[in-house]
C-alpha cells in the first residue's frame, strides 16, 4: 500500500465506500453488544491513505476546476460532499484512538446498584423500566455521576476536533462553518423556533400537568429530575396495552399498509434482540445503501418501542429505497441529517393518530384519543427540549473560542423549556456534534408540512394509505441528494413556516 497515493474523485469515492462499509459494520457490532471493544482505529489505519491533507487538496482542486468549467450543480455537489467527507475523515483519523479509548472506557464503566455492578448503558436502559419514582432518581443520579466522570475526556475531544476543523476548513467560526455546510442560517432557524416554542407555552403547561401527574404519580416533585424522562418516554402506565411482544408485528403491519413490506426487503436487516451491552437507543446503520441497511432497536415495552421502530423504519426505507444507480455520494453521503429525519418523523407520527390506536389495540374511540394524546405530549416535550438544546449549543459555540466550552445556561434552558431539572454536567452527554439538534428541528418543521400535504392529497387516512407509500417511495429514490429545504419548496412551503407544526401540536 502506498500511503502517498492521491486519488481522483471517482477513485476516492469508490475506496471511501469500502472504508465506510467496514467502519459502519464495526460500529454496528459494538453498538448492538456483539463486541466488547471498538477497533475503529485499526480500520482507519488500513484506509489511512484516504484521509490525508494532500488528498484533501487534490479533491479541493478538482472541485475548483469543475466549478470554472461549467460543471452541473449535481457534479459540484458530489465533489463538495467528497471533499467534506475527506475533511471529516482526517479529523476522525487523528482522533480515532482517543475516541476508541473513550468508547471503551464507557463500555467498561460500571454503576453500583443494589448488590449489582451494571454497565453504564444497562443502567441507562434500566431507568425506563424501574416502576419506583425514588429508585429512578437514585439510579439516575448514580449513572449520571459515573457518566459525568468522563466529561474531561469528552471536552478534550470536542476541543481537539474543533481545532482540526478550524485548520482544515479555514473557517474559524464553528457556527458559520456549520451554516455553510447545512446551507441555512442557524440563527434564523433558532429565532423561528424560539417563537414557535413560545406559542406552545399554554398547550405545554396543560399537557405537562396532566401527563406528568398521570405518568409520575401525584407524589412527584413539582419539577421532576431528568432521570424520570426515560420512564415518561416509555409511557409505562400504558405498557400493558403497548406490549413489547406485539411491537414488531404491529409496526411491520403499519408499514405494510403504506405499501412497504419490510420483511420482504432482504437489504434491510432487522436486529431486534436484547443484549446487555446493546445501546437502548434505536438506530439505523446504512453500511452500503441501498444494499446493506441495518435497523436496530432494543424493545423494552411501551408505546415508545412502537414509535422508535417506526422512526427507524423511516430511515431504513429511505436508505434502502434509494436508486442504486445514483453515485455513492447521493446514496450515502449528505451535508447533514435533516433530510432523512423528515422520513423517520413522518412514519413515527402515525402513533399520534387515534385511528391507529383504535385499530391495533381494540380501544374505544375515547381511550384511543387519550393515548394518541400521550404521543403528542411526548412530541411537544421533545420539541421544546430540542429548541432549548439548539439555543444552548449556539451559545456554547459562540463562547467556545473564549472559554473552551462550559455548561453555562444548559440546565436553565432545559428547565425553562420542559419543566424538568437537568444536571448542569449532563450538557456534554446531551450534545451531538455538528448541530444535529438543528437537523432534527428542521425535520420537525418539514415533516409537519409533509403531513399537511399528505392530508390534502391523500386524505385523513394518509397514515394507512398506499398512496402515502407511493409518494414517499418517489422521494426515497432520490437518496440523500436533496436538501431538507428543497423538500419544503416541493411541498409549497417556506422553509421556516412553523404553522403546520403548531397546528399539529395543538398550539
Ligand atoms: Zn432519526
Boltz pocket constraint, residues with backbone or C-beta under 6 A from the ligand:
constraints:
  - pocket:
      binder: B
      contacts: [[A, 311], [A, 315], [A, 340], [A, 341], [A, 344]]
      max_distance: 6.0
